[in-house]
Amino acid sequence: MWAHSGDGNGRWHRLSAHARSTAALSSRFAREFGAEDLGYALGLFHDAGKAARCWQEGLAGVADTGKSVGVPHKEAGAGWLAGLIGPVSLAILGHHGGLASAGELTDKLEAFSAGAFGDLEQVQAEFLREVPEAQEVLQRGGLVPQLWREDPLLCELGIRLAFSALVDADHLDTAAHFAGWDAPRVRADTDMVELAALFEQQRQRMLTSRRESGASPIDAIRERVYQRAIEHALGPTGVYRMPAPTGVGKTLAAAGFGLRHAAHHGKRRVIVAVPFITVTEQNAGVYRGLLGNDNVLEHHSAVTASDDRKQQIRQHTLAENWDSPVVVTTTVQLFHSLFGRKPMEMRKVHRLANSVIVLDEVQALPLRVLIPILNVLRMLSEHFNTTVLLTSATQPSFEHLGQWADLTVTDIVDDPASLYRSLRRVEYEWWLDPRPGLLEVADHAAQHEQVLVVVNTIADARTIYQHWAESDPESVWHLSTRMCPAHRRTVLTTVRDRLTRGERVRLVSTQLIEAGVDIDLPIVYRAMAPAEALQQAAGRANREGHLEGNGKVVVFDAHDMSSPSGYRAGTDVTRQHFGPSDQDTTDPDNLAALADYYRDLYRTSNTENGARNRAIQENRVKLDYIAVTNGPMHTAPHSSSTRDPKRAFRMLDDDTIPAIIPDYDHKATTLLDRLKRAPEEAGQLIRALQPYIVALPQRLLEDDAVSAMCQPIFGDLHAWKGDYNTAYGIDTSNLINEEVW
């Protein structure tokens, strides 16, 4: 009796072997969140329906053709276990197509009981002969943790982790078969004590090298912050917060906390999530330098594989399962996986249990989905042995929201207000009335030898760059996400080198430069934006404290600048709390004013009861995973047969497609050619291609001219065949009205 047809050497995959191996792996993964027996049962029964004679005959008929068997098999295992595990049967029902809903499970179980899937007694008898230990599972109780049965939101999250454990185990064992391996390849658990010791040893070497090349005036403060983080790492599993000014060394302090905490509590990994790809590249580079390439996984690819099962098998390595002790990813990748429903995007989710999650630049979490995020983070901490560390120079006041109103959050920085005062390195200047023009700002900034201008949109960044380049192209640079990561990295390296040598630099960037990018200029101009963005931009001015006086941050409100819609509420509240007034001037590094700002921001934006936050939570309670991910069905006057994406969980409302830039350099072209010839190596090749991928808004492909420039490779991965500007990357300014980030 077979689970899969032959591998490349003609060996077929026995159903009993696949069931046992998947059960063992799923149990191992689920052990991290106290559900190992449940994981075992899911793994053992997930393909039980393949014991049906019609399925076996179907497999023989399509072997080596690439076609699907066409006979349902998921319903059998889900139906037989439903009495024991209730809605957790959704994990089996969705292990190919994705988590569905409690309503769909009910419909399937009714059809199951009515005999819609054949002679189930005979199929069960065949399966139990093939896998006799399954009989014991059917006689067990207590497979589902009691708390899951009492709290629907906890059950919803528990099903996600159980589903992830099953899917990862299934894919690993299936992939091993088709690769001709004797067993699935799963990385051995890393000794986190040794890894934490290595990190500290290498950190000391790095600090020694820095001191030899010239110490920073704030190095002593950085060391104090680091040591306090290490001391707090011995505290219990929970939620921690690091409110610390930019430039104080949060990258090292957060990693030091995570590794020491994991070593002390036996946690499996440290997952660092940041808002922007620019920072994942930077942080991953730092961690690789300290821990070695093998211990650090950088994962931010937006590439997804085909939903076709045969293609999934061949592209199994394309979906990361975060089998690494240190993972650096984006918050978009993290939360879209956590609130997703498809197997390929969710197979990594079980890795969040018994881990440390570092959420860097946490102020960037979008308000429209903040409530489910806070709810899930709290449950991960309280029920799945996960420690969460929030790091930011502009710590949001989440305690003003009901989800965290009674949650104990431990600060790992003593007296943050005093720390901010001692590290004040800039003075703010407000250019608000009369409002200047964008080119007037550009000309004003260009009077400085070294200056950074941060604007809100790609279009504004390109306008300023082109204006500057007309008169002095040799000292002008541009940064935005329309440039591939390798291009941005080259620009940052060049700019840093010129700054070190004291040469002229005029750099314009979108807000991607704000979240932790290590760059230091004396003057920063920042377009009016939410307070947290203003303060983050200020962190690029006099970052190392080398100036005799303070650096300068000029906040301007140009009458012709553009701004993303998501900025409007925050910008309006910022105008109320910061800037010059009749009595005084309040700057964004005033922590008391920031707390008031966040309280009013949550109130004016209706964060607690916003339509999207509320809809996501309601659909989670209903165990409607499709509605959470894709939105609930429209109600009148809209078509009731379509879904409302405005009430779905999305970190970004603009869907994107990943486009490789093959012409950026020879390596990109070589890798793309190899990917076309060997799609079975997709996982490894996509990792290598990440420096050459630009995420383009999906709406651009609605334009025939843009669509013609995007050559499909596989899944949603494309190759960009249009022009790529050596200064600012892909230029689509003639196709859309607003370009963001």
C-alpha positions in Angstrom: 0.0 0.0 0.0 1.6 3.3 -1.2 1.5 6.9 -0.2 3.5 8.2 -3.2 4.7 6.9 -6.5 8.3 6.3 -7.4 11.2 8.5 -6.9 13.9 9.0 -9.5 15.1 5.5 -8.9 11.7 3.8 -9.2 11.3 3.3 -5.4 7.7 3.8 -4.2 6.8 5.3 -0.8 4.9 2.9 1.5 1.9 4.4 3.2 2.9 2.9 6.6 6.4 4.3 6.4 5.1 7.8 5.5 2.5 7.8 8.2 5.0 6.7 10.9 7.7 9.1 9.8 5.3 12.1 9.5 3.8 11.2 12.9 7.2 11.1 14.6 8.2 14.4 13.1 4.9 16.1 13.8 5.0 14.9 17.4 8.5 16.2 17.8 7.5 19.6 16.5 4.3 19.8 18.6 6.3 18.8 21.7 7.5 22.4 21.8 4.0 23.6 22.6 2.9 20.7 24.8 0.9 18.8 22.2 3.1 16.0 21.1 0.4 13.3 21.3 -1.9 15.5 19.2 0.9 16.0 16.7 1.5 12.2 16.5 -2.2 11.6 15.8 -2.4 14.2 13.1 0.7 12.8 11.4 -0.4 9.2 11.6 -3.9 9.8 10.2 -3.3 12.6 7.7 -3.1 10.3 4.7 -5.3 7.5 6.1 -7.8 7.9 3.2 -5.0 6.7 0.8 -5.8 3.2 2.1 -8.9 3.1 -0.1 -8.6 0.7 -3.0 -9.8 3.4 -5.5 -7.1 5.7 -4.3 -4.4 3.1 -4.7 -5.7 2.2 -8.2 -5.7 5.9 -9.0 -2.1 6.3 -7.9 -1.0 3.4 -10.1 -2.8 5.0 -13.0 -1.2 8.4 -12.8 2.3 7.4 -11.6 5.0 9.3 -13.4 2.5 11.5 -15.3 2.5 14.5 -12.9 -1.3 14.3 -12.6 -3.2 14.1 -9.4 -4.9 11.0 -8.3 -8.3 12.7 -8.3 -9.7 10.7 -5.4 -10.3 12.5 -2.0 -8.3 11.1 0.8 -8.1 13.9 3.5 -11.6 13.5 4.7 -11.1 10.0 6.1 -8.4 10.8 8.7 -10.2 14.1 9.6 -13.5 12.2 10.1 -12.1 9.4 12.2 -10.3 11.7 14.5 -13.0 14.4 14.7 -14.6 12.8 17.8 -11.3 13.0 19.6 -9.9 16.3 18.5 -12.9 18.3 17.3 -12.0 21.3 15.1 -8.3 20.4 15.2 -9.3 18.0 12.4 -9.1 21.1 10.2 -5.4 20.5 10.1 -5.8 17.1 8.4 -8.6 18.4 6.1 -6.4 21.3 5.0 -2.9 19.7 4.8 -2.8 20.1 1.0 -5.1 23.1 0.2 -5.0 25.1 3.4 -7.0 25.7 6.6 -10.6 26.3 5.8 -13.3 27.0 8.3 -15.3 25.2 11.1 -18.4 25.4 8.8 -16.6 23.6 6.0 -15.4 21.0 8.5 -19.0 20.4 9.6 -20.2 20.0 6.1 -17.4 17.5 5.3 -18.1 15.5 8.5 -21.8 15.3 7.6 -20.9 14.1 4.1 -18.4 11.7 5.7 -21.1 10.2 8.0 -23.5 9.9 5.0 -21.0 7.7 3.2 -20.1 10.3 0.5 -16.5 9.1 0.5 -17.1 5.4 0.0 -17.1 2.4 2.2 -15.3 3.9 5.2 -15.4 0.8 7.3 -13.5 -1.1 4.7 -11.0 1.8 4.2 -10.5 2.0 8.0 -9.9 -1.7 8.2 -7.3 -1.5 5.4 -5.6 1.4 7.0 -5.4 -0.3 10.5 -3.9 -3.4 8.9 -1.3 -1.2 7.3 -0.7 1.0 10.4 -2.0 -1.1 13.4 -0.8 1.3 16.0 -3.4 3.8 14.8 -6.0 1.7 16.6 -4.5 2.8 19.9 -4.8 6.5 18.9 -8.5 6.0 18.2 -9.0 4.8 21.8 -7.2 7.7 23.4 -8.6 10.8 25.1 -7.0 14.1 26.1 -5.2 14.7 22.8 -6.3 18.4 22.7 -5.1 20.6 25.6 -8.0 21.5 27.9 -7.4 25.3 27.6 -7.8 25.1 23.8 -11.3 23.7 24.4 -12.2 26.6 26.7 -10.9 29.6 24.8 -11.8 29.8 21.0 -9.0 32.3 20.3 -6.5 30.0 21.9 -7.9 27.1 20.0 -7.6 29.1 16.8 -3.9 29.7 17.4 -3.3 26.1 18.6 -4.8 24.8 15.4 -2.4 27.0 13.5 0.6 25.6 15.3 -0.6 22.0 15.0 -1.3 22.4 11.3 2.2 23.9 10.8 3.8 20.9 12.6 1.8 18.5 10.5 2.5 20.3 7.2 6.2 20.6 7.9 6.5 17.0 8.9 4.6 15.9 5.8 6.6 18.0 3.4 9.9 16.9 4.9 9.1 13.2 4.7 7.7 13.5 1.2 10.6 15.5 0.0 13.0 12.9 1.4 11.3 10.2 -0.6 11.4 12.0 -3.9 15.0 13.0 -3.2 15.9 9.3 -2.7 17.0 9.9 0.9 16.6 7.2 3.6 15.1 9.6 6.1 13.9 13.2 6.3 16.7 15.8 6.8 16.0 17.7 9.9 18.7 19.9 11.6 19.8 18.7 15.0 18.9 21.0 17.9 21.5 23.6 18.4 23.3 23.9 21.7 22.1 27.4 22.6 24.5 27.7 25.5 27.4 27.2 23.2 25.9 29.6 20.6 25.4 32.3 23.3 29.0 31.9 24.4 30.2 32.2 20.8 28.2 35.4 20.4 29.7 37.0 23.5 33.2 35.9 22.4 32.8 37.3 19.0 31.2 40.5 20.3 34.2 41.2 22.5 36.5 40.8 19.5 34.3 43.1 17.4 34.4 45.8 20.2 38.1 45.5 20.5 38.5 46.1 16.8 36.1 49.1 17.0 38.1 50.6 19.8 41.3 50.3 17.9 39.8 52.1 14.9 38.4 54.9 17.0 35.9 54.8 19.9 32.5 56.4 19.8 31.6 58.8 22.7 28.5 56.7 23.4 30.2 53.3 23.5 30.1 53.2 27.3 26.3 53.8 27.3 25.9 51.1 24.7 27.7 48.7 26.9 25.5 49.5 29.9 22.4 48.9 27.9 23.8 45.6 26.6 24.7 44.4 30.1 21.2 45.2 31.5 19.7 43.2 28.6 21.9 40.2 29.5 20.9 40.5 33.2 17.2 40.6 32.3 17.7 37.5 30.0 17.7 35.3 33.1 14.1 36.4 33.8 11.1 34.2 33.1 9.3 33.6 29.8 7.2 36.6 29.1 6.9 39.9 27.2 9.9 42.3 27.5 10.4 45.8 26.2 13.6 47.7 25.3 12.9 51.4 25.0 16.2 52.9 23.9 17.3 55.7 21.7 18.5 55.1 18.1 22.2 54.3 17.9 22.4 52.7 21.4 23.2 49.3 20.0 19.7 47.6 20.1 20.8 45.1 17.4 23.5 43.5 19.6 21.6 44.0 22.9 18.5 42.3 21.5 20.4 39.4 20.1 22.4 39.1 23.3 19.2 39.0 25.3 17.6 36.5 23.0 20.5 34.1 22.9 21.2 34.2 26.6 17.4 33.8 27.4 17.2 30.9 25.0 20.2 29.2 26.6 18.9 29.8 30.1 15.4 28.4 29.4 16.2 25.8 26.8 14.4 27.6 23.9 15.1 26.5 20.4 15.8 29.6 18.4 15.8 33.4 18.3 13.6 35.0 15.6 14.3 38.6 14.8 11.6 40.4 12.7 12.1 43.9 11.4 9.8 46.1 9.2 12.1 46.7 6.2 14.2 44.3 4.1 17.1 46.9 4.3 17.4 46.2 8.0 17.1 42.4 7.7 20.1 42.5 5.4 22.0 44.7 7.8 21.1 42.7 10.9 21.6 39.3 9.3 25.1 40.5 8.1 26.0 41.5 11.7 24.8 38.2 13.1 26.5 36.1 10.5 29.8 37.9 11.3 29.3 36.9 14.9 27.8 33.4 14.7 28.8 32.1 11.2 26.7 31.6 8.1 25.4 28.2 9.2 23.7 29.5 12.3 21.8 32.5 10.7 19.0 32.2 8.2 17.9 35.4 6.5 14.4 35.0 5.1 12.4 37.8 3.5 11.6 36.4 0.1 8.0 37.1 -1.0 8.2 34.3 -3.5 5.5 31.6 -3.2 5.3 28.3 -5.1 2.4 26.9 -7.1 -0.6 25.6 -5.2 -0.5 22.5 -7.4 0.5 19.5 -5.3 3.0 18.1 -7.7 4.7 21.4 -8.1 4.7 21.8 -4.3 6.6 18.4 -4.0 9.2 19.5 -6.6 9.5 23.0 -5.0 9.5 21.8 -1.4 12.7 23.7 -0.5 11.2 27.0 -1.7 9.1 27.3 1.5 11.4 28.0 4.5 10.6 26.1 7.7 13.0 28.2 9.8 15.1 25.2 10.8 17.9 27.4 12.1 18.9 28.7 15.6 18.8 32.4 14.5 16.3 33.6 11.9 16.2 37.2 10.6 13.0 38.0 8.7 10.5 40.8 8.1 7.4 41.5 10.2 5.4 41.1 7.0 6.8 37.6 6.5 6.3 36.7 10.1 2.7 37.8 10.5 1.5 36.8 7.1 2.7 33.3 7.9 1.1 33.4 11.4 -2.2 34.6 10.1 -2.1 32.7 6.8 -3.8 29.5 5.8 -1.8 27.9 3.0 0.6 25.0 3.8 3.7 26.5 2.1 3.5 29.8 4.0 2.6 28.2 7.4 5.0 25.3 7.7 7.4 27.5 9.7 4.8 28.7 12.3 5.4 25.9 14.8 8.9 27.2 15.1 7.5 30.2 17.1 6.8 28.0 20.0 9.5 27.7 22.7 11.4 30.5 21.0 12.4 34.1 21.5 10.8 36.6 19.1 12.5 39.9 18.8 10.2 42.5 17.2 12.5 45.3 16.1 11.1 48.8 15.3 7.8 47.7 16.8 6.3 51.1 16.2 5.9 50.2 12.6 3.2 47.6 13.3 0.1 48.8 11.4 -2.8 49.9 13.6 -5.5 48.3 11.3 -4.3 44.8 12.3 -2.7 45.6 15.7 -5.3 44.0 17.9 -5.0 40.5 16.5 -1.2 40.8 16.6 -1.1 41.8 20.2 -3.6 39.1 21.1 -1.5 36.4 19.4 1.8 37.6 20.9 0.3 37.5 24.3 -1.1 34.0 23.8 2.2 32.8 22.4 3.9 34.0 25.6 1.3 32.7 28.0 0.5 29.3 26.4 3.3 28.4 23.9 6.4 29.1 25.9 7.5 32.0 23.7 9.3 35.1 24.9 8.6 38.3 23.1 11.0 41.3 23.1 9.8 44.6 21.7 12.6 47.0 20.7 12.2 50.6 19.4 13.4 54.1 20.1 9.7 55.1 19.9 8.0 52.4 22.1 4.3 52.4 21.4 2.1 52.6 24.5 0.3 49.2 24.0 -0.8 49.3 27.6 -3.5 51.8 26.5 -5.1 49.0 24.5 -7.4 46.5 26.1 -5.4 43.5 24.8 -2.4 44.4 26.9 -4.0 46.6 29.6 -3.4 44.0 32.4 -0.3 42.4 30.9 3.0 42.6 32.7 5.7 43.9 30.4 9.2 44.1 31.7 11.4 47.0 30.7 15.0 46.0 30.3 16.3 49.6 30.3 16.5 51.4 33.6 15.0 54.9 33.6 14.5 55.4 29.9 13.8 59.1 30.2 17.2 59.7 31.7 18.8 57.6 29.0 17.1 59.6 26.3 18.3 62.9 27.9 21.9 61.7 28.2 21.9 60.6 24.5 20.3 63.6 23.0 22.4 64.3 19.9 20.2 66.5 17.8 18.2 69.7 17.8 14.9 69.9 15.8 14.1 72.8 13.5 10.5 73.1 12.3 9.9 74.4 8.7 6.1 74.4 8.7 4.7 78.0 8.1 4.9 79.2 5.4 5.1 75.8 3.8 8.0 75.4 1.4 8.0 73.6 -2.0 9.7 70.3 -2.4 12.4 71.7 -4.7 12.9 74.6 -2.3 13.7 72.0 0.4 16.0 70.2 -2.0 18.0 73.4 -2.7 18.1 74.3 1.0 19.5 70.9 1.9 22.0 71.0 -0.9 23.8 73.8 0.8 25.2 71.3 3.3 28.2 69.2 2.5 26.7 66.1 4.0 23.0 65.8 4.2 20.1 63.3 4.2 16.6 64.1 3.0 13.9 61.6 4.0 10.6 61.8 2.1 7.4 59.7 2.3 7.1 58.3 -1.3 9.2 56.9 -4.1 7.9 59.7 -6.4 9.2 62.5 -4.1 12.6 60.7 -3.6 13.0 60.5 -7.4 12.0 64.1 -7.9 14.7 65.4 -5.4 17.3 63.0 -6.8 16.8 64.2 -10.4 16.8 67.8 -9.3 20.1 67.4 -7.4 21.7 65.3 -10.2 21.2 68.1 -12.7 23.9 70.2 -11.0 26.1 67.7 -9.1 25.6 64.1 -10.2 28.9 62.8 -8.6 27.8 63.4 -5.0 24.1 62.4 -5.1 22.5 59.1 -4.1 19.1 57.6 -3.8 17.4 54.8 -1.8 14.0 53.2 -2.2 12.5 49.8 -2.5 12.4 50.1 -6.3 16.1 49.3 -6.1 17.1 45.7 -5.5 18.8 44.9 -2.2 22.2 44.5 -3.7 21.9 47.9 -5.3 20.8 49.5 -2.0 23.7 47.8 -0.2 26.2 49.2 -2.7 24.8 52.7 -2.3 25.0 52.5 1.5 28.6 51.2 1.4 29.6 54.0 -1.0 27.9 56.7 1.1 29.4 55.4 4.4 32.9 55.4 2.8 32.5 58.9 1.6 31.2 60.1 4.9 34.2 58.5 6.7 36.5 60.4 4.3 34.7 63.6 4.8 33.5 63.9 1.2 30.4 65.5 -0.1 27.2 63.4 0.2 23.6 64.3 -0.7 21.4 61.3 0.0 17.6 61.2 -0.6 15.6 58.2 0.7 12.2 57.0 1.5 11.4 55.9 5.0 13.2 52.6 4.5 16.4 54.2 5.9 14.8 55.0 9.2 14.3 51.6 10.9 17.8 50.8 12.2 20.0 51.5 9.1 23.4 52.3 10.4 24.3 55.6 8.8 25.5 58.9 10.4 25.1 62.4 8.9 25.3 65.8 10.5 22.0 67.1 9.0 18.7 65.3 8.3 15.7 66.8 6.6 12.5 64.9 7.2 9.1 65.4 5.5 6.3 65.8 8.0 5.1 62.4 9.1 3.9 60.5 12.3 6.0 61.2 15.4 7.7 57.8 15.4 9.0 58.4 11.8 10.4 61.8 12.7 12.3 60.3 15.7 13.5 57.4 13.6 14.9 59.8 11.0 16.6 61.8 13.8 18.5 58.6 14.6 20.5 59.0 11.4 21.8 62.5 12.5 24.9 62.6 14.7 24.3 58.9 15.4 27.8 58.3 16.9 27.9 61.6 18.7 31.1 62.7 17.1 30.0 66.3 16.4 31.2 69.0 18.8 27.6 70.2 19.2 24.3 68.5 18.3 23.2 67.4 14.8 20.2 69.0 13.2 16.9 67.6 12.1 14.7 69.9 9.9 11.1 68.8 9.8 9.4 70.3 6.7 5.8 70.3 5.5 6.1 70.9 1.7 2.9 71.9 0.1 3.6 69.8 -3.0 4.9 66.6 -1.3 2.9 63.4 -1.3 2.2 61.1 1.6 0.8 57.5 1.9 -2.7 57.2 3.2 -1.5 55.2 6.2 0.4 58.2 7.4 -2.5 60.7 7.6 -3.9 59.8 11.0 -0.5 59.7 12.6 0.6 62.9 11.0 -2.5 64.8 12.1 -2.0 63.7 15.8 1.7 64.6 15.5 0.8 68.1 14.6 -1.3 68.3 17.8 1.5 67.1 20.1 4.8 68.2 18.6 6.4 71.2 17.0 6.4 74.9 18.0 3.6 76.4 20.0 2.9 79.6 21.8 4.4 78.4 25.0 7.2 76.1 23.9 8.5 73.6 21.3 7.9 69.9 21.9 10.2 67.4 20.1 9.5 63.8 19.3 12.1 62.5 21.7 10.0 63.7 24.7 8.8 60.4 26.1 5.9 61.8 28.1 4.6 63.5 24.9 5.1 60.3 22.9 2.9 58.4 25.4 0.2 61.0 25.1 0.6 60.9 21.3 0.1 57.1 21.1 -3.0 57.3 23.4 -4.6 59.9 21.2 -3.5 58.0 18.0 -5.2 54.8 19.2 -8.3 56.8 20.1 -8.6 58.9 16.9 -7.9 56.0 14.6 -10.4 53.8 16.5 -7.7 51.1 16.8 -9.6 49.0 19.4 -12.9 48.8 17.4 -11.7 49.4 13.9 -13.6 47.4 11.2 -10.6 45.3 10.2 -9.3 44.6 13.7 -12.8 43.6 14.8 -13.6 41.4 11.8 -10.3 39.5 12.1 -11.0 38.7 15.8 -14.6 37.7 15.1 -13.5 35.4 12.3 -10.8 33.9 14.5 -13.4 33.1 17.1 -15.5 31.4 14.4 -12.4 29.4 13.3 -12.9 30.8 9.8 -9.4 30.8 8.5 -10.4 31.7 5.0 -12.2 34.9 6.2 -9.2 35.9 8.4 -6.8 35.6 5.4 -8.9 36.6 2.5 -11.7 38.6 4.2 -15.3 37.7 5.0 -17.9 37.4 2.3 -19.3 40.8 1.1 -22.7 41.8 2.2 -25.2 43.8 0.3 -25.0 46.0 -1.7 -21.8 44.2 -2.8 -21.9 40.8 -4.4 -22.3 38.1 -1.8 -20.1 35.8 -3.8 -16.9 37.8 -3.3 -14.8 38.5 -0.3 -13.9 41.8 1.3 -10.1 42.2 1.4 -10.4 45.4 3.5 -11.4 43.2 6.5 -8.7 40.6 5.9 -5.4 40.3 7.8 -2.8 42.1 5.7 0.3 43.9 6.9 0.3 45.8 3.6 -2.8 46.5 1.6 -0.9 46.5 -1.6 -0.2 42.9 -2.7 3.2 42.6 -4.3 4.9 40.3 -6.8 8.6 39.5 -6.6 10.6 40.5 -9.7 14.2 39.4 -10.3 16.5 42.1 -11.8 18.7 39.8 -14.0 20.6 42.7 -15.6 21.9 44.1 -12.3 25.0 42.0 -12.5 26.3 38.8 -14.0 25.6 36.7 -10.9 21.9 37.5 -11.0 21.8 36.5 -14.7 23.6 33.2 -14.0 21.4 32.3 -11.0 18.2 33.0 -13.0 19.4 30.9 -15.9 20.1 28.1 -13.5 16.7 28.5 -11.8 15.0 28.1 -15.2 17.0 24.9 -15.9 16.7 23.4 -12.4 13.4 24.4 -10.6 14.0 21.5 -8.2 16.8 23.7 -6.7 14.4 26.6 -6.2 14.9 26.9 -2.4 18.7 27.3 -2.6 18.5 29.5 -5.7 15.8 31.8 -4.4 17.9 32.5 -1.3 20.8 33.4 -3.6 18.6 35.6 -5.7 17.1 37.6 -2.9 19.6 40.4 -3.3 18.3 40.9 -6.8 14.5 40.9 -6.2 12.3 43.9 -6.2 8.8 43.6 -4.8 6.4 45.4 -7.2 2.9 46.4 -6.3 0.4 43.9 -7.9 -1.6 46.7 -9.3 1.2 47.6 -11.7 0.6 44.4 -13.6 -2.8 45.6 -14.5 -1.0 47.9 -16.9 -0.3 46.0 -20.1 3.1 47.8 -20.6 4.3 46.7 -17.1 2.9 43.2 -17.5 4.8 42.8 -20.7 8.0 43.6 -18.8 7.4 40.9 -16.2 8.3 37.4 -17.5 6.8 34.6 -15.3 9.3 32.1 -14.0 7.1 29.9 -11.7 4.7 30.5 -8.9 4.4 34.3 -8.6 8.1 34.9 -9.3 8.9 37.0 -12.3 11.9 38.4 -14.1 12.0 42.1 -14.9 12.7 42.6 -18.6 12.3 46.4 -18.6 14.8 49.2 -17.9 16.6 49.3 -14.6 18.0 52.8 -13.7 21.5 52.6 -12.2 20.6 55.4 -9.8 17.0 54.6 -8.6 16.0 51.2 -10.0 12.7 50.5 -11.6 10.8 53.6 -12.7 7.1 53.3 -13.1 6.3 57.0 -12.6 4.3 57.3 -15.8 2.0 54.4 -14.8 0.6 55.2 -11.3 -0.2 58.2 -9.2 1.4 57.3 -5.9 4.4 55.3 -5.2 5.2 54.4 -1.6 8.4 53.3 0.1 
